[in-house]
Amino acid sequence: MSDVEEVPESFAEAIEELAQTLYRAGVPLTPSMLTHLWVAGLVAARLGAEHVTVKEWKPGKRWPEFRNLPYVLKFPCPGDHRTEDRRDDPWVSIIIEENGWFSLDPQSECTKCTAQSIRDWLLTCPRCEKGEDSERHDPMHWALDVFDIDGGYDASPLAWIMLEFGREARRALARWWLDHTEEALDSDPIASRSTENRERLRVSQVAWAQRVIESQPKRKPSKAKLDAAGAAVMTVEEAAAWLDAEGVPATASQRAALALTEGRPGRPSKPVIEKAVTLRKSRATQA
């Protein structure tokens, strides 16, 4: 377990609200779901994160199979540290616990990052550190404030993760209104005032719920053609989108991107990945 026991109060409240909303919709909040939301939040913040992958040898198989560890994720070291041999940039890996908080993975590659330093990084707003005062950032914002604008006045990594909690709760609430409309109306004090109010609320809330569900991104299964070497045939743009979908950090080097995607189905060829990495880095610089 992590040597940092204190869970930020706002973060714990966000998880509790998500759990209650999911429960009402008949969906349990699982540790794997929480881990997925952590990854989504860090990717949305352009920090990059992905599940830790392990090789497994199956009896009678010539090649190893790759499996994602469902509760372990990794991301580039935020402390500008180097590996112990001083030759590369290390990764930090953390375990998402059942309460939604994290512990530092004993096998984390960076030997200098501690649980406390990762906690501090998660809670630090980079816009505050830069002294930014703009429409998207109020320097006097409350910690973990994610309610004013998309991305939140607080741009800390944890705020982005909490924003994903809120989006998941919103989707669950929409499913509840669509699947249990009468129950939802019975629980609303406005609907109980009159039949007219009930019907007006039914129309507005069902329409809202349908918009929420329809706005969910749909990831189509890859049907890419393969070249003679078995690599997926993609344009550079398509390869950049594939790297995004696979959770490869936009700051990853060409060598790191190739290493992280080794053995993954649908991987484009090495030259295309290298050009896609260059494209993604140029976009990150311009953002």
Secondary structure, 3 states (H helix, E strand, C coil): CCCCCCCCHHHHHHHHHHHHHHHHCCCCCCHHHHHHHHHHHHHHCCCCCEEEEEEECCCCCCCCEEEEEEEEEEEECCCCCCCCCCCCCCEEEEEECCCCCEEECCCCCCCCCCHHHHHHHHHCCHHHHCCCCECCECCCCCCCCCCCCCCCCCCCHHHHHHHHHHHHHHHHHHHHHHHCHHHHHHCCCCCCCCHHHHHHHHHHHHHHHHHHHHCCCCCCCCCCCECCCCCECCCHHHHHHHHHHCCCCCCCCHHHHHHHCCCCCCCECHHHHHHHHHHHHHHHHHC
